[in-house]
């Protein structure tokens, strides 16, 4: 019987999809717990013991200075070196929505996330097409249906061609909801272990959550991504 | 010596805030505006050198998206520069975060403030007139309630300490009624002559003059807002007989129903029910009307925050919020706007942004609601905010007990909500000592989120809990101490800035605070939880046991009142009622073109898609939303109710609303019954069990001292009590907001239309069997359930056609006595899974219901068999108690047998994209366009 890998969900004041991420991780076969940066400043042991890290979505510090900026700053101060060492050792990290914005600002992922082209927060379902490349989280994954819920999700990168050459474009929107460059919904670091994406795969982990379920329809579960992450911990 | 610098941050691309501002400028009659550039401004004070500037720029400016410039910008000659900044003392999460950044980076920044810079460009560079410039500055780009504004660069202003005013003793002994009335006016206490007399008599007996703290506390505790004097008043009927109070009737109705699932009704912060073993559900809905009228964003924002705290104050964990919003017409011409009133479109945009901001940031799905438009709401918009929470079905905490500590958790106390109007007109600059007490605040959802987390983790640490809402600590501590008494020291309260007088600390309506009673042995455990969660905790005093409320400020005793006097000393009001006599004449509007009428109804703002608003709210968070506000093949059709279900569970909760002010104008009594019916029908349609429905009532009316207005309330309450009994659905919580009136330039008082919002929260036994209204398959049968009558009083057909000579013509829908049994039987039928779609028939009647189902399924309908001969009645009457169901071919007979009453087979679902209902034939595309056209 395989041991369930330990997953740690990082949160800051205003993170609010941490419990949704825990539910998804548990369903994907991990033992998940939540730690705030305040907890880790007291005692970093849970991070040292983790085999998979999620930077969860929400409105850390109310997005007061722009999404993820304050979270990134404190992340860097409190656990920056440990998190970089975790990534260097091949540990899988996923930043979802505000977590993506945070990892970009912290320099672990390329590009930037600006205000949606609509100028507004948008909550709607999207279909994500996994792209061929280096990302361990999306390898062999079927297209995923899940919701977006963000106001600052327009992905911007000065050289998308370079990202593509490196295989770092992990997920594309089938229909671009927010004006992201080249329909990019998710990108990874050059090694493929760190994935950031704006949509919320943790909110489509059982069939009933799909809005077309009542019509007998549905689509690919976001759970696939968490399963890939968990499988990666078993490989490494 | 502290120095001040500013950083102006501009988007590299188009700033998404610009385009809506241009549209709004044109709405305000400044047509030649072609662009409004927006930039963010950060002010910092301290030792500001190049290192500080560089480090701050790294955090505040993203080089891929923005550019930043330090120092005051040179004059921009390309347009008119207008800058706005929050008044000192208004909650400013951005400034607070700038200070947190500086602290993290070790930078010597002592104070921070924020602002916005606008550059207004006109066609051909024409200069704005002074009037146009002021209109934009004051009515679009800033709001004097919370902001100041300048043409050109604005001077920063930071919160400074002021000298607190000493406690004042106000003589009331020996004053006659006239002198008491003068004192009442002077201090803005809004008390009745009898109430003033009761206060004077009490201090006469006490042998001393009250302090300002005591007077403010009594005025607050005895206010309409806190004491609900109208709903507790004895009713004088037209024949002179006395009748029980409105609140008494509601309570009595719920008690006599004795529904086994009710745990707590009409006491405490929220109603509590239990639909599943081991789990309780707390429900509450509140209004935040006046604040939203004068500062739409902040008013709605703090309205959401307040109702969530109500649920926390009932010791429940919030899981979802709802909102029902009433606005004036968004296309109201500028010249028709009453003086001093914010344009309805700006009110709507601000309110929606405020609801979205709080709900999205605190992390609760904003799931159910309604948006209504009527000219009666232009000066008095209504904002109803609701919250639902869950808890463990255990005995509630029994405290406070004598010896327990009085503990305040959460945000700091400032001059928030105190006599804001007198402060806001003062000119502010960096040297101004005073801090304005804005009468409306901006919420701080993150602080409240941390409170939710703390209360979830630290259960068992307290013996009683309540929220700090209207009246602040005076109300929270005063209510908790009703049976014990308490002794607190205001000098211990953590302040946002120094210099508050004791009465200001005691009455402050600063947001995001909870008060808990903590047994001394639990305080260290709670303190540790608070530290880990990042919540500020302060012990203010103790609950005593002698039933006296004592408030000190350091050594000075500033309030000493028997709690019995504070809570029970107010004389009961007596209010005369003049009962309405509605017309019930069965008139039918003349309709010559049914297809055109259907398209006009689908495009009417009250019926048309609310997608543009709904998508601004996160309704997906927590992963529990099974039936969403928008459903169907293209996810753009309206659901009747919403269903929430934990992903790990099988049961769900349905939430539905009923509201119809147009019936309210025509016939308040029938309106009341109809909206209870609609709320229940909405939850039954999605799969809820009608035997397990709890109801909430929210009233927004005009001045109840007018006998005709009070009479409307009397018949409305009687009718909802009658409906509650008929459906076996108990009311568990409610709230009234009265005096929603505007004194027009014509010298007349204009009241909002009688607006009763009923919220139904109900048990869904099988979340996987939830039903939606979108059509599922061609060839299925369409069946109408219920009775269609010529009922057009307050109807939307009347609204789009103007089809009556007299707008008071017609009958509002009468109650259908067979409806309760019909809903029980329909529920059993829905649980079999053989009903493929189910939709209630409401505004716009059968034709609109069928069109919405067709839009949802992107399928056509072919209806040849109308339920009554007159096609106008068949298509557009708004009789209650009706549903349209879609069943498999041949299943109509089965459904009729299940319901044990005649049903009406209308026709079939067709693949052909056409909505064909009797004489009306409309293409599905045209229906989709009409329905999606307005917002």
Interface residues (C-beta under 8 A of the other chain):
Chain A: X13 X14 X16 X17 X19 X20 X23 X36 X38 X39 X58 X59 X61 X62 X63 X64 X65 X66 X69 X70 X73 X74 X77 X105 X111 X112 X114 X115 X116 X117 X118 X119 X120 X121 X122 X123 X124 X125 X147 X149 X156 X157 X158 X200 X202 X203 X204 X205 X206 X208 X209 X211 X212 X213 X214 X215 X216
Chain B: X11 X13 X15 X16 X17 X19 X20 X59 X60 X62 X64 X65 X93 X94 X96 X97 X98 X100 X101 X104 X105 X356 X360 X361 X362 X363 X444 X445 X446 X449 X450 X532 X534 X614 X615 X616 X617 X618 X619 X620 X621 X622 X623 X625 X626 X627 X628 X631 X632 X633 X635 X645 X647 X648 X767 X768 X770 X771 X772 X774 X776
